[in-house]
Structures are given as C-alpha cells and as structure tokens.
C-alpha cells in the first residue's frame, strides 16, 4: 500500500530551470501567431474552436520536443488524420456520446498504425465531430487544421533551434570504425546492442515516451558515468609513462628509426627546446619514407630517403590529454578513435608523459582487481 501511494507523488521532470522561461515564451508566441492567423484567414469561430488542442500541442513542441509525440510527422499527420475521422463520424453517427468515444478510439488506432501518435490530435477529432461550426465544413475543415499545424510547427522549428534546442532532434550517425571495417567500434562490442534494447523495451511492456535513438544514447551515457564513478581516482597522470624517448624537429629520420627500434617503441613524441610538444612520429609515418634500392639480386632492400627530418613528416596536430583526464576518456581515444599513444601535457603544453594501450590495459586490470 505504501509503495502504491508513493507512486502518486510528483515525478522529476528533469527540465533545467532556464528551460522553463524559454518553453513558456515559445508557447506564447506559437499560440498567439496561430490564433491570429487562423482568425484572419478563417474567422473567429473556427479560430477559437481549434485553440484548446493548439495549447496542448504547444506544450509538446516547446517543452518535450525530443519525444516522439512532438515529432513533426506526428503532429501534422496526427492532426489531419484525426480531423478526417471527426468529419466521417459526424456524417454517419448521430449519437454524440457514441460518436465521441468512436473518434477517440479510431484516432488512436490510426495514429499508432502510422507511427504519428500526437495526443492533442484526439482533441482535434473531438472538436471537429462535436462542434457544428467545424463539422459543417466537411473535409474543408482540413484546411484550417493543416494551416494551424504548419504555422505552429514552423515557429517551433525556428524558435527551438534559435534558442539552442535542436528540433526535430537529429539522429546521430553510427560511429564508424577508423579502420574502415564492418566491425563496431571496440567500446560497442562489450556494451548492449540493438537487439538487447529491443528485448528490454518489449519486456518493459508499455509505451516509453522517448525516441529509441535517444534512449540508446541515454543508456550509454549512464554506462559511461557509472564507470567514471567507479574509476574516478584513475587519471592519465596516474597511469602515464614518464621516462620518455623524444625527438627534435631537426632530427634525421634515420635517427628516429634507431630510437624506435632500440627501445621497441611505436611512436616518438617530437618536442622543441622548451620541451613543448610540437608533433609526433609513428612507425607508419616512417614507412612512407622508405624506397627500394636497385635490386642486385632476387632480394630487395629498403633504405630511407636521405636528408629527411622529422619536422618534414611529423604529425603536427597532435591530440593530447591533461593530467586529470579520466580513464573513460582515455578508453574512447585509445580504442574507438584508433589511437595507440596519447601524449600528456601540462598547462604550459610541455610534454609530461604518454599513455599507451599497454598502460590502459594495466589500469583496467588494476581497476578490476580492486573492484573484486
């Protein structure tokens, strides 16, 4: 009984306070413009008859614009389909009580089948089927309904996007593998997939007022924050290698190759005279500067192009992290982004260390041991 009573307590809306005024201002402008235009084009009676569902649509479009209920297709198609159902019911069903129940039932069924569920559309169906002024127009009532819907929809698109709320919310493209393969990025291979999400929604058993794509992103963010909380004491500064081999911009590539081969490195940070990071060289970079010697036998030998220096071939726009970069960000950079080494710099952009994939594996193993 206590749990049942607690279910009636107010729920958290998760809407920042600064969004309240923004949404209220958008709804004010939307309703004002729609009523004015409908009044000017179709008359006072029609304008005022369509105001109630308009207010409900404004709530969805300006406050919960990311939900499927507020999608442009849901609003426009839902309103027109429901208005048509209202007209048909007014023509063939005499009893207004039965007519009201039938139009709502039919509107919900049609909107669900066409994936355009928009709750205010049911109010439009009732207004059209019960208001003599509206159903007397027949199917011509679709003109003011469509006009009002388009005006509010266009204003919502302009206002929401200008005030920092994308509408309609774009679907983020799937993260592609940097190696141009069909495999998902490494972090996605151990996380939930689309099939898992579909099974969870099916098991949940009721409508969830959130786009499937947004729900997936929300769950992944939750996973990330959970992992960050459990590993909040593990940062780049804690796991980085500090005793580094570095090169200088004027170093010959033969010397860089010797360093990489001698110390079994796959990357060489390049620093200036003040130890500031100015670039990085990898084994792949060096391989571009091999050439074949003229074959004197059936065996070919490789040699470097002469007089090439690191400043000519190094990658200058180096992705770096700071001492306080958390483990979660390092995982993304060193797995999903296809990077093998992550230089760590201080506030003066001086090279302080480097995090390799081996450092990352060791840190994850240590985190697993501490947890269990």
Kinemage of the C-alpha trace (Angstrom):
@kinemage 1
@onewidth
@group {chain A} dominant
@subgroup {mainchain}
@vectorlist {calphas} color= white
{ca unk a 1} P 0.000 0.000 0.000
{ca unk a 2} L 2.826 2.397 0.879
{ca unk a 3} L 4.548 1.777 -2.465
{ca unk a 4} L 1.257 2.279 -4.286
{ca unk a 5} L 0.625 5.610 -2.542
{ca unk a 6} L 4.196 6.712 -3.235
{ca unk a 7} L 3.553 6.201 -6.942
{ca unk a 8} L 1.234 9.239 -6.826
{ca unk a 9} L 3.957 11.618 -5.653
{ca unk a 10} L 5.231 14.200 -8.205
{ca unk a 11} L 7.837 12.889 -10.609
{ca unk a 12} L 11.082 14.610 -11.513
{ca unk a 13} L 10.733 16.326 -14.886
{ca unk a 14} L 14.495 16.656 -15.405
{ca unk a 15} L 13.958 20.042 -17.041
{ca unk a 16} L 16.553 22.724 -16.165
{ca unk a 17} L 15.053 25.868 -14.680
{ca unk a 18} L 16.414 28.016 -17.524
{ca unk a 19} L 14.287 25.993 -19.964
{ca unk a 20} L 11.035 26.947 -18.241
{ca unk a 21} L 11.034 30.540 -19.443
{ca unk a 22} L 12.262 29.516 -22.898
{ca unk a 23} L 9.431 26.996 -23.324
{ca unk a 24} L 6.794 29.382 -21.970
{ca unk a 25} L 7.943 32.136 -24.328
{ca unk a 26} L 7.833 29.764 -27.287
{ca unk a 27} L 4.336 28.570 -26.407
{ca unk a 28} L 3.169 32.174 -26.048
{ca unk a 29} L 4.469 33.136 -29.486
{ca unk a 30} L 3.164 29.938 -31.075
{ca unk a 31} L -0.389 30.213 -29.769
{ca unk a 32} L -0.530 33.958 -30.441
{ca unk a 33} L 0.595 33.605 -34.047
{ca unk a 34} L -1.643 30.602 -34.777
{ca unk a 35} L -4.794 32.175 -33.329
{ca unk a 36} L -4.121 35.469 -35.102
{ca unk a 37} L -3.535 33.825 -38.490
{ca unk a 38} L -6.471 31.419 -38.155
{ca unk a 39} L -8.736 34.289 -37.073
{ca unk a 40} L -7.617 36.399 -40.028
{ca unk a 41} L -7.941 33.606 -42.591
{ca unk a 42} L -10.960 31.595 -41.396
{ca unk a 43} L -12.865 33.674 -38.874
{ca unk a 44} L -13.265 33.919 -35.111
{ca unk a 45} L -15.479 30.870 -34.604
{ca unk a 46} L -13.095 28.454 -36.320
{ca unk a 47} L -10.041 30.002 -34.679
{ca unk a 48} L -11.434 29.709 -31.143
{ca unk a 49} L -12.789 26.189 -31.733
{ca unk a 50} L -9.285 24.947 -32.564
{ca unk a 51} L -7.472 26.742 -29.719
{ca unk a 52} L -7.676 24.004 -26.988
{ca unk a 53} L -5.759 21.303 -28.898
{ca unk a 54} L -3.366 24.003 -30.070
{ca unk a 55} L -2.355 24.727 -26.479
{ca unk a 56} L -1.680 21.038 -25.842
{ca unk a 57} L 0.479 20.822 -28.957
{ca unk a 58} L 2.462 23.869 -27.794
{ca unk a 59} L 3.359 22.054 -24.566
{ca unk a 60} L 4.784 19.132 -26.525
{ca unk a 61} L 6.618 21.172 -29.160
{ca unk a 62} L 8.301 23.631 -26.815
{ca unk a 63} L 8.841 21.576 -23.641
{ca unk a 64} L 9.175 17.937 -24.725
{ca unk a 65} L 10.324 18.496 -28.302
{ca unk a 66} L 12.665 15.467 -28.230
{ca unk a 67} L 9.853 12.963 -27.676
{ca unk a 68} L 8.174 11.005 -30.492
{ca unk a 69} L 4.861 12.665 -29.581
{ca unk a 70} L 6.255 16.045 -30.666
{ca unk a 71} L 7.827 14.884 -33.928
{ca unk a 72} L 6.750 16.952 -36.979
{ca unk a 73} L 5.281 13.869 -38.655
{ca unk a 74} L 3.338 13.014 -35.504
{ca unk a 75} L 1.806 16.460 -35.229
{ca unk a 76} L 0.948 17.102 -38.865
{ca unk a 77} L -0.232 13.618 -39.819
{ca unk a 78} L -1.939 13.050 -36.466
{ca unk a 79} L -3.946 16.269 -36.715
{ca unk a 80} L -5.086 15.697 -40.292
{ca unk a 81} L -5.995 12.030 -39.748
{ca unk a 82} L -7.911 12.811 -36.562
{ca unk a 83} L -9.771 15.704 -38.177
{ca unk a 84} L -10.796 13.434 -41.071
{ca unk a 85} L -12.066 10.810 -38.617
{ca unk a 86} L -14.067 13.507 -36.841
{ca unk a 87} L -15.725 14.572 -40.103
{ca unk a 88} L -16.592 10.994 -41.090
{ca unk a 89} L -18.047 10.248 -37.653
{ca unk a 90} L -20.176 13.418 -37.740
{ca unk a 91} L -21.627 12.337 -41.095
{ca unk a 92} L -22.587 8.781 -40.152
{ca unk a 93} L -23.047 8.596 -36.362
{ca unk a 94} L -25.926 10.538 -34.845
{ca unk a 95} L -25.439 9.895 -31.141
{ca unk a 96} L -22.782 12.423 -29.943
{ca unk a 97} L -21.816 10.267 -26.940
{ca unk a 98} L -21.084 7.196 -29.047
{ca unk a 99} L -19.520 9.397 -31.703
{ca unk a 100} L -17.065 10.892 -29.186
{ca unk a 101} L -15.884 7.501 -27.996
{ca unk a 102} L -15.535 6.148 -31.523
{ca unk a 103} L -13.493 9.069 -32.875
{ca unk a 104} L -11.020 8.897 -29.998
{ca unk a 105} L -10.653 5.124 -30.354
{ca unk a 106} L -10.273 5.378 -34.138
{ca unk a 107} L -7.821 8.283 -33.950
{ca unk a 108} L -5.564 6.440 -31.507
{ca unk a 109} L -5.620 3.266 -33.614
{ca unk a 110} L -4.831 5.088 -36.856
{ca unk a 111} L -2.075 7.210 -35.345
{ca unk a 112} L -0.388 4.193 -33.781
{ca unk a 113} L -0.543 2.250 -37.042
{ca unk a 114} L 1.007 5.164 -38.950
{ca unk a 115} L 3.539 5.993 -36.182
{ca unk a 116} L 2.193 9.521 -35.748
{ca unk a 117} L 0.819 9.472 -32.189
{ca unk a 118} L 0.090 13.041 -31.070
{ca unk a 119} L -2.287 13.297 -28.053
{ca unk a 120} L -3.705 16.763 -28.952
{ca unk a 121} L -4.907 15.230 -32.226
{ca unk a 122} L -7.596 13.376 -30.269
{ca unk a 123} L -8.818 16.763 -29.034
{ca unk a 124} L -8.993 17.941 -32.645
{ca unk a 125} L -11.043 14.868 -33.563
{ca unk a 126} L -13.499 15.646 -30.734
{ca unk a 127} L -13.662 19.338 -31.624
{ca unk a 128} L -14.418 18.589 -35.272
{ca unk a 129} L -17.002 15.890 -34.580
{ca unk a 130} L -18.878 17.795 -31.812
{ca unk a 131} L -18.623 21.439 -32.897
{ca unk a 132} L -21.322 22.175 -35.531
{ca unk a 133} L -19.225 25.047 -36.900
{ca unk a 134} L -16.369 22.703 -37.703
{ca unk a 135} L -18.082 19.537 -38.927
{ca unk a 136} L -20.399 21.640 -41.083
{ca unk a 137} L -17.343 22.445 -43.216
{ca unk a 138} L -16.917 18.784 -44.105
{ca unk a 139} L -13.456 17.872 -45.286
{ca unk a 140} L -12.745 21.557 -45.906
{ca unk a 141} L -12.008 21.717 -42.171
{ca unk a 142} L -8.668 20.109 -43.018
{ca unk a 143} L -7.512 23.441 -44.467
{ca unk a 144} L -7.592 25.429 -41.194
{ca unk a 145} L -6.305 22.393 -39.271
{ca unk a 146} L -3.367 21.992 -41.667
{ca unk a 147} L -2.683 25.737 -41.699
{ca unk a 148} L -2.669 25.992 -37.918
{ca unk a 149} L -0.484 22.903 -37.593
{ca unk a 150} L 2.052 24.161 -40.137
{ca unk a 151} L 2.263 27.611 -38.543
{ca unk a 152} L 2.906 26.195 -35.079
{ca unk a 153} L 5.328 23.610 -36.476
{ca unk a 154} L 7.374 26.174 -38.424
{ca unk a 155} L 7.522 28.522 -35.455
{ca unk a 156} L 8.630 25.661 -33.193
{ca unk a 157} L 11.417 24.744 -35.613
{ca unk a 158} L 12.690 28.315 -35.798
{ca unk a 159} L 12.293 29.166 -32.108
{ca unk a 160} L 13.682 25.904 -30.703
{ca unk a 161} L 16.739 25.876 -32.941
{ca unk a 162} L 17.494 29.555 -32.320
{ca unk a 163} L 17.309 29.004 -28.562
{ca unk a 164} L 19.649 26.005 -28.522
{ca unk a 165} L 17.155 23.128 -28.643
{ca unk a 166} L 17.505 21.160 -31.907
{ca unk a 167} L 14.103 20.398 -33.416
{ca unk a 168} L 13.485 17.980 -34.895
{ca unk a 169} L 16.297 16.318 -32.975
{ca unk a 170} L 18.788 14.858 -35.484
{ca unk a 171} L 19.724 11.205 -35.273
{ca unk a 172} L 23.431 10.821 -34.599
{ca unk a 173} L 25.125 8.673 -37.255
{ca unk a 174} L 26.603 5.409 -36.003
{ca unk a 175} L 30.238 5.687 -35.016
{ca unk a 176} L 32.286 4.198 -37.816
{ca unk a 177} L 35.412 2.163 -37.360
{ca unk a 178} L 38.550 4.187 -38.086
{ca unk a 179} L 39.933 1.157 -39.900
{ca unk a 180} L 37.036 1.087 -42.359
{ca unk a 181} L 35.778 -2.356 -41.349
{ca unk a 182} L 32.298 -3.680 -40.703
{ca unk a 183} L 33.081 -4.296 -37.039
{ca unk a 184} L 31.587 -1.896 -34.471
{ca unk a 185} L 33.973 0.280 -32.509
{ca unk a 186} L 35.664 -1.593 -29.632
{ca unk a 187} L 33.630 0.002 -26.833
{ca unk a 188} L 30.369 -1.001 -28.540
{ca unk a 189} L 31.356 -4.656 -28.748
{ca unk a 190} L 31.153 -5.152 -24.991
{ca unk a 191} L 28.135 -2.892 -24.452
{ca unk a 192} L 24.456 -3.588 -25.143
{ca unk a 193} L 23.307 -3.762 -28.756
{ca unk a 194} L 20.088 -3.001 -30.615
{ca unk a 195} L 18.719 -6.492 -30.020
{ca unk a 196} L 19.256 -6.128 -26.269
{ca unk a 197} L 17.444 -2.776 -26.283
{ca unk a 198} L 14.523 -4.165 -28.295
{ca unk a 199} L 14.132 -7.093 -25.873
{ca unk a 200} L 14.263 -4.742 -22.881
{ca unk a 201} L 11.571 -2.486 -24.350
{ca unk a 202} L 9.412 -5.495 -25.148
{ca unk a 203} L 9.822 -6.820 -21.618
{ca unk a 204} L 9.060 -3.386 -20.162
{ca unk a 205} L 5.646 -3.812 -21.737
{ca unk a 206} L 4.408 -0.229 -22.009
{ca unk a 207} L 4.968 2.854 -24.132
{ca unk a 208} L 8.150 4.794 -23.375
{ca unk a 209} L 7.870 8.450 -24.344
{ca unk a 210} L 11.395 8.775 -25.697
{ca unk a 211} L 12.913 8.160 -29.085
{ca unk a 212} L 14.676 4.838 -29.389
{ca unk a 213} L 17.874 6.605 -30.504
{ca unk a 214} L 17.746 8.981 -27.521
{ca unk a 215} L 17.125 6.072 -25.147
{ca unk a 216} L 20.164 4.264 -26.526
{ca unk a 217} L 22.321 7.376 -26.120
{ca unk a 218} L 20.994 7.918 -22.587
{ca unk a 219} L 21.846 4.357 -21.564
{ca unk a 220} L 25.358 4.648 -22.986
{ca unk a 221} L 25.894 7.911 -21.117
{ca unk a 222} L 24.672 6.201 -17.950
{ca unk a 223} L 27.180 3.406 -18.504
{ca unk a 224} L 29.939 5.968 -19.002
{ca unk a 225} L 29.087 7.906 -15.834
{ca unk a 226} L 28.834 4.684 -13.826
{ca unk a 227} L 32.258 3.583 -14.986
{ca unk a 228} L 33.660 7.074 -14.343
{ca unk a 229} L 32.316 6.999 -10.785
{ca unk a 230} L 33.908 3.618 -10.126
{ca unk a 231} L 37.253 4.695 -11.573
{ca unk a 232} L 37.271 8.359 -10.558
{ca unk a 233} L 40.737 8.067 -8.993
{ca unk a 234} L 42.337 6.735 -12.180
{ca unk a 235} L 43.518 9.523 -14.468
{ca unk a 236} L 46.083 9.981 -17.196
{ca unk a 237} L 48.552 11.374 -14.672
{ca unk a 238} L 48.274 8.231 -12.572
{ca unk a 239} L 48.954 5.681 -15.325
{ca unk a 240} L 51.160 7.511 -17.856
{ca unk a 241} L 54.743 6.577 -18.671
{ca unk a 242} L 57.077 9.367 -17.568
{ca unk a 243} L 60.543 8.228 -18.702
{ca unk a 244} L 60.187 9.080 -22.375
{ca unk a 245} L 62.295 8.968 -25.503
{ca unk a 246} L 61.721 12.046 -27.619
{ca unk a 247} L 62.892 13.541 -30.873
{ca unk a 248} L 63.573 17.051 -32.073
{ca unk a 249} L 62.215 18.712 -35.213
{ca unk a 250} L 65.653 18.694 -36.926
{ca unk a 251} L 66.392 15.035 -36.141
{ca unk a 252} L 67.012 12.855 -39.209
{ca unk a 253} L 64.514 10.084 -39.766
{ca unk a 254} L 67.358 7.536 -39.616
{ca unk a 255} L 67.979 8.578 -36.011
{ca unk a 256} L 64.260 8.363 -35.207
{ca unk a 257} L 64.160 4.857 -36.636
{ca unk a 258} L 67.115 3.853 -34.483
{ca unk a 259} L 65.354 5.114 -31.343
{ca unk a 260} L 62.124 3.327 -32.180
{ca unk a 261} L 63.930 0.070 -32.960
{ca unk a 262} L 66.272 0.184 -29.978
{ca unk a 263} L 63.580 0.840 -27.370
{ca unk a 264} L 60.797 -1.074 -29.161
{ca unk a 265} L 58.550 1.947 -29.467
{ca unk a 266} L 55.773 2.536 -31.954
{ca unk a 267} L 55.679 6.325 -31.589
{ca unk a 268} L 58.153 9.120 -30.866
{ca unk a 269} L 56.952 12.466 -29.475
{ca unk a 270} L 58.711 15.479 -31.007
{ca unk a 271} L 59.475 18.394 -28.661
{ca unk a 272} L 61.147 21.772 -29.072
{ca unk a 273} L 63.938 23.232 -26.934
{ca unk a 274} L 61.427 24.083 -24.191
{ca unk a 275} L 60.041 20.530 -24.064
{ca unk a 276} L 56.789 21.655 -25.628
{ca unk a 277} L 55.102 19.041 -27.778
{ca unk a 278} L 55.192 20.080 -31.443
{ca unk a 279} L 54.477 16.779 -33.179
{ca unk a 280} L 54.639 13.007 -33.133
{ca unk a 281} L 56.141 10.338 -35.389
{ca unk a 282} L 54.877 6.768 -35.659
{ca unk a 283} L 56.240 3.708 -37.385
{ca unk a 284} L 53.585 4.107 -40.060
{ca unk a 285} L 54.789 7.652 -40.725
{ca unk a 286} L 58.357 6.448 -41.222
{ca unk a 287} L 57.368 3.657 -43.599
{ca unk a 288} L 56.164 6.262 -46.080
{ca unk a 289} L 59.760 7.372 -46.490
{ca unk a 290} L 61.299 4.056 -47.458
{ca unk a 291} L 62.436 3.402 -51.012
{ca unk a 292} L 63.595 0.251 -52.771
{ca unk a 293} L 67.256 0.008 -53.636
{ca unk a 294} L 68.084 -1.152 -57.132
{ca unk a 295} L 67.928 -4.924 -56.819
{ca unk a 296} L 71.292 -6.616 -57.245
{ca unk a 297} L 69.786 -9.985 -56.543
{ca unk a 298} L 66.415 -11.557 -56.024
{ca unk a 299} L 66.294 -9.955 -52.548
{ca unk a 300} L 65.289 -6.295 -52.280
{ca unk a 301} L 66.452 -3.991 -49.528
{ca unk a 302} L 64.791 -0.898 -48.154
{ca unk a 303} L 66.529 2.317 -47.331
{ca unk a 304} L 65.435 5.757 -46.183
{ca unk a 305} L 65.151 8.742 -48.452
{ca unk a 306} L 68.072 10.888 -47.444
{ca unk a 307} L 68.065 14.253 -45.698
{ca unk a 308} L 64.518 13.951 -44.427
{ca unk a 309} L 63.935 15.395 -40.994
{ca unk a 310} L 61.164 14.870 -38.506
{ca unk a 311} L 59.757 18.372 -38.960
{ca unk a 312} L 59.023 17.474 -42.587
{ca unk a 313} L 56.992 14.350 -41.882
{ca unk a 314} L 55.689 14.558 -38.299
{ca unk a 315} L 52.011 14.886 -37.414
{ca unk a 316} L 51.693 18.410 -36.035
{ca unk a 317} L 48.066 18.498 -34.854
{ca unk a 318} L 48.510 16.042 -32.017
{ca unk a 319} L 45.587 15.006 -29.832
{ca unk a 320} L 46.680 15.383 -26.215
{ca unk a 321} L 45.220 14.969 -22.742
{ca unk a 322} L 45.923 16.536 -19.362
{ca unk a 323} L 46.920 15.014 -16.029
{ca unk a 324} L 43.279 14.940 -14.874
{ca unk a 325} L 41.775 13.288 -17.954
{ca unk a 326} L 39.684 10.372 -16.596
{ca unk a 327} L 40.071 6.781 -17.641
{ca unk a 328} L 36.759 6.799 -19.530
{ca unk a 329} L 38.010 9.429 -21.979
{ca unk a 330} L 41.293 7.603 -22.437
{ca unk a 331} L 39.398 4.424 -23.337
{ca unk a 332} L 37.446 6.244 -26.042
{ca unk a 333} L 40.567 7.819 -27.530
{ca unk a 334} L 42.742 4.700 -27.417
{ca unk a 335} L 40.098 2.273 -28.640
{ca unk a 336} L 37.276 3.852 -30.640
{ca unk a 337} L 39.459 6.582 -32.218
{ca unk a 338} L 42.134 4.130 -33.259
{ca unk a 339} L 44.976 5.893 -31.443
{ca unk a 340} L 47.828 3.915 -29.905
{ca unk a 341} L 49.576 6.621 -27.887
{ca unk a 342} L 48.175 9.594 -26.024
{ca unk a 343} L 50.671 12.354 -25.052
{ca unk a 344} L 50.021 14.022 -21.688
{ca unk a 345} L 50.899 17.716 -21.452
{ca unk a 346} L 50.858 20.205 -18.587
{ca unk a 347} L 49.360 23.694 -18.529
{ca unk a 348} L 52.375 25.045 -20.469
{ca unk a 349} L 51.922 22.427 -23.204
{ca unk a 350} L 55.146 20.754 -22.116
{ca unk a 351} L 55.302 17.005 -22.579
{ca unk a 352} L 54.909 15.298 -19.197
{ca unk a 353} L 54.225 11.710 -20.175
{ca unk a 354} L 52.448 9.394 -22.573
{ca unk a 355} L 49.651 6.876 -22.139
{ca unk a 356} L 49.867 3.784 -24.309
{ca unk a 357} L 47.410 0.988 -24.886
{ca unk a 358} L 49.556 -1.166 -22.606
{ca unk a 359} L 49.193 1.412 -19.818
{ca unk a 360} L 45.444 1.406 -20.373
{ca unk a 361} L 45.164 -2.390 -20.180
{ca unk a 362} L 47.191 -2.419 -16.966
{ca unk a 363} L 44.961 0.276 -15.436
{ca unk a 364} L 41.782 -1.598 -16.362
{ca unk a 365} L 43.168 -4.800 -14.888
{ca unk a 366} L 44.058 -2.996 -11.664
{ca unk a 367} L 40.585 -1.464 -11.537
{ca unk a 368} L 39.050 -4.931 -11.963
{ca unk a 369} L 41.195 -6.349 -9.135
{ca unk a 370} L 40.192 -3.516 -6.769
{ca unk a 371} L 36.528 -3.998 -7.560
{ca unk a 372} L 36.543 -7.724 -6.913
